[in-house]
Amino acid sequence: MFLDEKEKKILELEARRKIYEVVKKFAGCHFREIERKSNLSTGLVRYHLSFLAKQGLIREEKDKNNIRYFPREFKSENKKLLGLLRQKSLREIILFILTHPNCNHEQIVQAVKVSPSTVSWHIKKLIENNIITYIKTGRKNVYKLLIDEEEIIKLLIIYKESFLDSLVDKTIETWESM
């Protein structure tokens, strides 16, 4: 992305530029993540995030009780998906379904190693957000993605460094070898 002179002037301040770069590198992160990654005080981060949003360099996206921050050029249809991918358990479930189409609840529980009720709660959230769907086969449901697999992979590749997750690395490697 190219910045005009006004935007370059806005980013001359070191703290503001640092926050802007964190948002660009870790699109979809929330306030506390930005605070930790920038090593700046709460007040400073809050002020500069608000300023950058008012100037249109970043966008704020409210997700229930969280606000996630995105660079302005980030595609709006990917905001919800990246926000979900930022949550470890949800990311593991999405990646498992991506690499194991038509898997069932039991298989997901074994793969992500969280309680069955927690997996059910996360699956419900993914269904509500139109990320996955299910098909009833006998007594079991099998799950599949509703969103474009290529789009998930593209987001994982672009923001790979920000996930710090070996599962993301393995998924990308598997996808690239297909």
Backbone as CSV, one residue per row, in Angstrom:
resi,resn,N_x,N_y,N_z,CA_x,CA_y,CA_z,C_x,C_y,C_z
1,MET,0.827,-1.173,0.000,0.000,0.000,0.000,0.879,1.246,0.000
2,PHE,0.490,2.203,-0.807,1.227,3.454,-0.884,0.539,4.498,-0.024
3,LEU,1.346,5.281,0.673,0.812,6.326,1.530,1.010,7.676,0.868
4,ASP,0.006,8.546,1.010,0.183,9.898,0.493,0.965,10.728,1.522
5,GLU,1.239,11.954,1.200,2.059,12.810,2.070,1.415,13.019,3.437
6,LYS,0.098,13.222,3.455,-0.608,13.418,4.732,-0.449,12.176,5.624
7,GLU,-0.603,11.000,5.023,-0.495,9.753,5.787,0.932,9.523,6.277
8,LYS,1.902,9.855,5.445,3.302,9.737,5.874,3.564,10.647,7.070
9,LYS,2.995,11.837,7.034,3.161,12.788,8.140,2.519,12.227,9.412
10,ILE,1.347,11.612,9.271,0.658,11.018,10.421,1.533,9.947,11.065
11,LEU,2.256,9.192,10.241,3.067,8.071,10.749,4.498,8.476,11.116
12,GLU,4.799,9.761,11.128,6.142,10.202,11.519,6.402,9.929,12.993
13,LEU,5.370,10.012,13.802,5.510,9.756,15.233,5.820,8.274,15.449
14,GLU,6.904,7.983,16.140,7.382,6.605,16.281,6.354,5.660,16.902
15,ALA,5.712,6.082,17.983,4.730,5.217,18.657,3.562,4.907,17.722
16,ARG,3.086,5.910,16.998,1.964,5.723,16.078,2.352,4.779,14.944
17,ARG,3.544,4.973,14.403,4.020,4.113,13.318,4.157,2.670,13.793
18,LYS,4.652,2.497,15.016,4.814,1.155,15.585,3.459,0.455,15.707
19,ILE,2.466,1.167,16.200,1.121,0.601,16.347,0.541,0.267,14.974
20,TYR,0.708,1.159,14.021,0.225,0.936,12.658,0.866,-0.320,12.061
21,GLU,2.162,-0.480,12.260,2.866,-1.653,11.721,2.409,-2.941,12.391
22,VAL,2.109,-2.888,13.687,1.579,-4.068,14.385,0.225,-4.452,13.781
23,VAL,-0.637,-3.471,13.548,-1.955,-3.748,12.963,-1.799,-4.330,11.561
24,LYS,-0.874,-3.807,10.775,-0.664,-4.346,9.419,-0.163,-5.786,9.471
25,LYS,0.794,-6.045,10.363,1.406,-7.370,10.438,0.478,-8.401,11.084
26,PHE,-0.316,-7.965,12.052,-1.182,-8.874,12.807,-2.652,-8.490,12.618
27,ALA,-3.059,-8.338,11.377,-4.445,-7.936,11.071,-5.426,-8.806,11.836
28,GLY,-6.433,-8.162,12.405,-7.449,-8.888,13.150,-7.130,-9.057,14.622
29,CYS,-6.031,-8.474,15.073,-5.696,-8.615,16.493,-6.520,-7.629,17.315
30,HIS,-6.635,-7.905,18.595,-7.409,-7.026,19.455,-6.475,-6.137,20.271
31,PHE,-7.059,-5.248,21.042,-6.318,-4.208,21.752,-5.156,-4.761,22.582
32,ARG,-5.430,-5.760,23.401,-4.377,-6.286,24.297,-3.206,-6.873,23.505
33,GLU,-3.506,-7.521,22.380,-2.425,-8.052,21.537,-1.557,-6.914,21.009
34,ILE,-2.194,-5.848,20.568,-1.445,-4.699,20.047,-0.597,-4.092,21.162
35,GLU,-1.186,-3.997,22.323,-0.471,-3.455,23.479,0.770,-4.304,23.793
36,ARG,0.600,-5.629,23.821,1.735,-6.526,24.120,2.800,-6.460,23.033
37,LYS,2.370,-6.509,21.781,3.327,-6.572,20.674,4.061,-5.249,20.453
38,SER,3.445,-4.146,20.830,4.089,-2.842,20.631,4.920,-2.415,21.839
39,ASN,4.697,-3.060,22.990,5.381,-2.694,24.235,5.159,-1.231,24.598
40,LEU,3.963,-0.735,24.326,3.611,0.640,24.666,2.531,0.619,25.740
41,SER,2.387,1.734,26.445,1.412,1.813,27.533,-0.015,1.758,26.996
42,THR,-0.922,1.369,27.868,-2.340,1.241,27.516,-2.893,2.550,26.954
43,GLY,-2.631,3.645,27.639,-3.155,4.938,27.205,-2.628,5.359,25.852
44,LEU,-1.345,5.128,25.634,-0.718,5.483,24.360,-1.314,4.662,23.216
45,VAL,-1.468,3.373,23.446,-2.038,2.492,22.420,-3.476,2.897,22.124
46,ARG,-4.258,3.130,23.159,-5.664,3.517,22.982,-5.770,4.817,22.177
47,TYR,-4.966,5.809,22.542,-5.007,7.100,21.855,-4.640,6.958,20.376
48,HIS,-3.536,6.291,20.095,-3.060,6.204,18.715,-3.935,5.296,17.846
49,LEU,-4.503,4.228,18.416,-5.443,3.407,17.646,-6.655,4.242,17.239
50,SER,-7.172,5.010,18.176,-8.314,5.871,17.895,-7.954,6.903,16.820
51,PHE,-6.782,7.503,16.937,-6.336,8.497,15.964,-6.173,7.887,14.580
52,LEU,-5.522,6.724,14.506,-5.318,6.056,13.220,-6.652,5.669,12.573
53,ALA,-7.610,5.256,13.401,-8.939,4.905,12.869,-9.652,6.149,12.341
54,LYS,-9.583,7.248,13.073,-10.221,8.494,12.630,-9.607,9.004,11.337
55,GLN,-8.315,8.766,11.153,-7.627,9.204,9.948,-7.818,8.231,8.788
56,GLY,-8.425,7.091,9.059,-8.727,6.121,8.005,-7.580,5.207,7.626
57,LEU,-6.510,5.167,8.441,-5.388,4.273,8.133,-5.640,2.846,8.603
58,ILE,-6.478,2.707,9.623,-6.870,1.375,10.095,-8.383,1.367,10.268
59,ARG,-8.935,0.170,10.405,-10.372,0.029,10.632,-10.591,-0.773,11.912
60,GLU,-11.618,-0.362,12.635,-12.015,-1.082,13.843,-13.237,-1.917,13.489
61,GLU,-13.243,-3.148,13.956,-14.358,-4.050,13.682,-14.832,-4.617,15.017
62,LYS,-16.047,-4.267,15.420,-16.588,-4.758,16.693,-17.110,-6.172,16.504
63,ASP,-16.674,-7.064,17.393,-17.096,-8.462,17.372,-17.550,-8.806,18.782
64,LYS,-18.837,-8.623,19.038,-19.426,-8.778,20.372,-18.681,-7.877,21.350
65,ASN,-17.918,-8.449,22.283,-17.227,-7.638,23.290,-15.812,-7.238,22.886
66,ASN,-15.354,-7.681,21.738,-13.999,-7.362,21.285,-14.024,-6.392,20.116
67,ILE,-12.967,-5.616,20.023,-12.752,-4.808,18.831,-11.471,-5.335,18.209
68,ARG,-11.552,-5.668,16.946,-10.384,-6.129,16.207,-9.976,-5.026,15.248
69,TYR,-8.669,-4.953,14.997,-8.128,-3.883,14.170,-7.533,-4.456,12.886
70,PHE,-7.812,-3.766,11.785,-7.376,-4.215,10.467,-6.779,-3.045,9.695
71,PRO,-5.798,-3.337,8.826,-5.346,-2.280,7.923,-6.511,-1.910,6.998
72,ARG,-6.557,-0.688,6.526,-7.718,-0.235,5.734,-7.920,-1.028,4.452
73,GLU,-6.842,-1.581,3.889,-6.973,-2.292,2.618,-7.442,-3.738,2.783
74,PHE,-7.631,-4.172,4.013,-8.038,-5.548,4.275,-9.456,-5.774,3.770
75,LYS,-9.685,-6.866,3.026,-11.011,-7.174,2.467,-12.014,-7.419,3.588
76,SER,-13.130,-6.767,3.523,-14.120,-6.858,4.600,-14.669,-8.266,4.785
77,GLU,-14.786,-9.038,3.695,-15.330,-10.388,3.837,-14.379,-11.329,4.589
78,ASN,-13.117,-10.972,4.703,-12.152,-11.810,5.416,-11.986,-11.423,6.884
79,LYS,-12.588,-10.321,7.305,-12.409,-9.851,8.684,-12.920,-10.866,9.692
80,LYS,-14.135,-11.361,9.467,-14.710,-12.328,10.402,-13.866,-13.600,10.433
81,LEU,-13.472,-14.075,9.256,-12.681,-15.302,9.171,-11.344,-15.148,9.891
82,LEU,-10.643,-14.060,9.645,-9.342,-13.880,10.294,-9.509,-13.716,11.797
83,GLY,-10.576,-13.040,12.211,-10.852,-12.925,13.645,-11.033,-14.296,14.290
84,LEU,-11.716,-15.187,13.603,-11.899,-16.552,14.113,-10.591,-17.335,14.079
85,LEU,-9.815,-17.158,13.012,-8.526,-17.861,12.917,-7.541,-17.399,13.993
86,ARG,-7.723,-16.223,14.532,-6.854,-15.704,15.591,-7.084,-16.433,16.921
87,GLN,-8.194,-17.152,17.036,-8.489,-17.891,18.264,-8.024,-19.340,18.093
88,LYS,-7.105,-19.755,18.932,-6.404,-21.029,18.767,-7.330,-22.231,18.570
89,SER,-8.293,-22.432,19.447,-9.164,-23.612,19.340,-10.003,-23.575,18.065
90,LEU,-10.540,-22.399,17.742,-11.316,-22.277,16.508,-10.433,-22.529,15.288
91,ARG,-9.211,-21.987,15.319,-8.275,-22.199,14.209,-7.982,-23.687,14.037
92,GLU,-7.754,-24.390,15.137,-7.471,-25.829,15.060,-8.644,-26.595,14.459
93,ILE,-9.856,-26.229,14.844,-11.042,-26.902,14.306,-11.181,-26.611,12.811
94,ILE,-11.044,-25.350,12.430,-11.145,-24.978,11.010,-10.090,-25.710,10.192
95,LEU,-8.859,-25.750,10.682,-7.782,-26.407,9.943,-7.994,-27.917,9.865
96,PHE,-8.549,-28.500,10.922,-8.829,-29.936,10.885,-9.899,-30.235,9.841
97,ILE,-10.963,-29.434,9.830,-12.025,-29.648,8.842,-11.493,-29.387,7.429
98,LEU,-10.626,-28.414,7.288,-10.013,-28.119,5.985,-9.231,-29.321,5.461
99,THR,-8.462,-29.950,6.349,-7.609,-31.067,5.929,-8.302,-32.427,6.037
100,HIS,-9.468,-32.476,6.679,-10.234,-33.722,6.832,-11.708,-33.459,6.540
101,PRO,-12.046,-33.220,5.268,-13.451,-32.941,4.939,-14.357,-34.097,5.374
102,ASN,-15.567,-33.755,5.740,-16.559,-34.741,6.187,-16.158,-35.476,7.461
103,CYS,-15.454,-34.787,8.342,-15.097,-35.384,9.641,-16.274,-35.209,10.601
104,ASN,-16.262,-36.011,11.667,-17.348,-35.907,12.639,-16.837,-35.295,13.949
105,HIS,-17.745,-35.073,14.872,-17.444,-34.434,16.156,-16.355,-35.189,16.907
106,GLU,-16.487,-36.491,16.977,-15.528,-37.337,17.700,-14.114,-37.169,17.138
107,GLN,-13.988,-37.144,15.828,-12.680,-36.978,15.191,-12.092,-35.598,15.506
108,ILE,-12.935,-34.586,15.523,-12.462,-33.237,15.841,-11.967,-33.179,17.284
109,VAL,-12.734,-33.777,18.208,-12.349,-33.794,19.627,-10.978,-34.449,19.790
110,GLN,-10.762,-35.593,19.133,-9.475,-36.291,19.226,-8.344,-35.450,18.661
111,ALA,-8.612,-34.735,17.598,-7.569,-33.958,16.924,-7.176,-32.703,17.695
112,VAL,-8.152,-31.979,18.219,-7.838,-30.697,18.858,-7.603,-30.822,20.361
113,LYS,-7.907,-31.969,20.909,-7.629,-32.281,22.311,-8.223,-31.265,23.292
114,VAL,-9.509,-30.968,23.080,-10.284,-30.212,24.059,-11.554,-31.002,24.327
115,SER,-12.263,-30.637,25.373,-13.435,-31.416,25.773,-14.510,-31.402,24.681
116,PRO,-15.299,-32.469,24.628,-16.376,-32.532,23.634,-17.338,-31.338,23.716
117,SER,-17.639,-30.896,24.942,-18.566,-29.764,25.071,-17.949,-28.475,24.530
118,THR,-16.639,-28.302,24.714,-15.955,-27.119,24.179,-15.948,-27.164,22.660
119,VAL,-15.695,-28.335,22.084,-15.727,-28.481,20.629,-17.132,-28.169,20.125
120,SER,-18.154,-28.661,20.798,-19.542,-28.382,20.398,-19.815,-26.883,20.411
121,TRP,-19.353,-26.196,21.447,-19.554,-24.754,21.568,-18.873,-24.027,20.401
122,HIS,-17.635,-24.432,20.084,-16.900,-23.803,18.979,-17.552,-24.114,17.628
123,ILE,-18.002,-25.340,17.444,-18.669,-25.718,16.196,-19.932,-24.883,16.008
124,LYS,-20.685,-24.706,17.087,-21.899,-23.888,17.018,-21.542,-22.465,16.570
125,LYS,-20.469,-21.926,17.106,-20.019,-20.578,16.739,-19.627,-20.512,15.261
126,LEU,-18.929,-21.543,14.780,-18.518,-21.581,13.373,-19.725,-21.717,12.438
127,ILE,-20.724,-22.476,12.854,-21.950,-22.625,12.055,-22.703,-21.292,12.020
128,GLU,-22.826,-20.634,13.183,-23.513,-19.339,13.249,-22.838,-18.286,12.367
129,ASN,-21.519,-18.388,12.220,-20.760,-17.431,11.416,-20.630,-17.863,9.958
130,ASN,-21.362,-18.916,9.580,-21.343,-19.425,8.197,-19.946,-19.800,7.706
131,ILE,-19.158,-20.369,8.598,-17.814,-20.842,8.246,-17.886,-22.326,7.893
132,ILE,-18.679,-23.074,8.653,-18.856,-24.508,8.386,-20.343,-24.828,8.365
133,THR,-20.641,-26.028,7.883,-22.000,-26.559,7.947,-21.897,-28.035,8.293
134,TYR,-23.025,-28.656,8.512,-23.006,-30.092,8.807,-24.060,-30.809,7.983
135,ILE,-23.794,-32.090,7.805,-24.737,-32.972,7.122,-24.978,-34.138,8.066
136,LYS,-26.227,-34.447,8.299,-26.568,-35.558,9.200,-26.398,-36.867,8.440
137,THR,-25.565,-37.744,8.973,-25.392,-39.081,8.390,-25.654,-40.093,9.504
138,GLY,-26.826,-40.663,9.485,-27.205,-41.579,10.561,-27.357,-40.810,11.859
139,ARG,-26.603,-41.232,12.877,-26.671,-40.587,14.186,-25.624,-39.493,14.345
140,LYS,-24.745,-39.358,13.360,-23.639,-38.401,13.470,-23.779,-37.283,12.455
141,ASN,-23.161,-36.162,12.786,-23.047,-35.050,11.850,-21.632,-35.060,11.283
142,VAL,-21.519,-34.795,9.996,-20.191,-34.593,9.406,-20.110,-33.124,9.005
143,TYR,-18.920,-32.571,9.160,-18.738,-31.138,8.976,-17.917,-30.852,7.735
144,LYS,-18.273,-29.736,7.091,-17.502,-29.291,5.938,-17.508,-27.771,5.916
145,LEU,-16.527,-27.217,5.226,-16.381,-25.769,5.140,-17.390,-25.174,4.175
146,LEU,-17.884,-23.999,4.503,-18.748,-23.248,3.604,-17.946,-22.185,2.850
147,ILE,-16.801,-21.837,3.390,-15.996,-20.776,2.783,-14.926,-21.371,1.886
148,ASP,-14.412,-20.559,1.015,-13.411,-20.973,0.052,-12.119,-21.401,0.754
149,GLU,-11.718,-22.639,0.520,-10.505,-23.180,1.129,-9.274,-22.363,0.737
150,GLU,-9.247,-21.917,-0.512,-8.114,-21.122,-1.000,-7.984,-19.824,-0.199
151,GLU,-9.114,-19.247,0.187,-9.103,-17.992,0.947,-8.508,-18.216,2.335
152,ILE,-8.843,-19.347,2.959,-8.266,-19.675,4.271,-6.764,-19.806,4.134
153,ILE,-6.322,-20.565,3.147,-4.895,-20.793,2.944,-4.174,-19.472,2.660
154,LYS,-4.790,-18.640,1.838,-4.181,-17.348,1.508,-3.969,-16.510,2.775
155,LEU,-4.979,-16.454,3.640,-4.856,-15.710,4.895,-3.778,-16.319,5.790
156,LEU,-3.738,-17.652,5.843,-2.724,-18.317,6.667,-1.312,-18.022,6.156
157,ILE,-1.149,-17.997,4.845,0.165,-17.718,4.271,0.560,-16.262,4.525
158,ILE,-0.356,-15.339,4.261,-0.047,-13.916,4.437,0.299,-13.598,5.895
159,TYR,-0.458,-14.171,6.829,-0.274,-13.840,8.244,0.374,-14.985,9.031
160,LYS,1.047,-15.877,8.329,1.684,-17.051,8.928,2.531,-16.688,10.144
161,GLU,3.345,-15.691,9.981,4.259,-15.280,11.045,3.513,-14.855,12.307
162,SER,2.314,-14.304,12.142,1.583,-13.804,13.301,0.878,-14.916,14.082
163,PHE,0.762,-16.106,13.509,0.095,-17.195,14.220,1.040,-17.974,15.128
164,LEU,2.301,-18.089,14.763,3.278,-18.846,15.549,2.717,-20.202,15.962
165,ASP,2.281,-20.948,14.992,1.575,-22.184,15.249,2.077,-23.247,14.276
166,SER,2.580,-24.344,14.809,3.106,-25.405,13.943,1.990,-26.032,13.108
167,LEU,0.758,-26.013,13.608,-0.364,-26.559,12.854,-0.600,-25.744,11.582
168,VAL,-0.457,-24.431,11.676,-0.588,-23.571,10.492,0.502,-23.928,9.487
169,ASP,1.736,-24.083,9.968,2.853,-24.448,9.085,2.575,-25.779,8.382
170,LYS,2.116,-26.779,9.134,1.840,-28.096,8.546,0.723,-28.029,7.512
171,THR,-0.319,-27.268,7.821,-1.443,-27.141,6.889,-0.995,-26.490,5.593
172,ILE,-0.204,-25.430,5.703,0.291,-24.736,4.509,1.182,-25.669,3.691
173,GLU,2.074,-26.402,4.365,2.954,-27.353,3.663,2.133,-28.411,2.941
174,THR,1.128,-28.979,3.618,0.276,-30.001,3.010,-0.463,-29.433,1.812
175,TRP,-0.999,-28.239,1.958,-1.771,-27.605,0.880,-0.889,-27.338,-0.328
176,GLU,0.336,-26.865,-0.086,1.242,-26.541,-1.189,1.714,-27.797,-1.925
177,SER,1.742,-28.941,-1.226,2.201,-30.175,-1.866,1.089,-30.869,-2.659
178,MET,-0.143,-30.378,-2.553,-1.287,-30.991,-3.255,-1.286,-30.594,-4.718
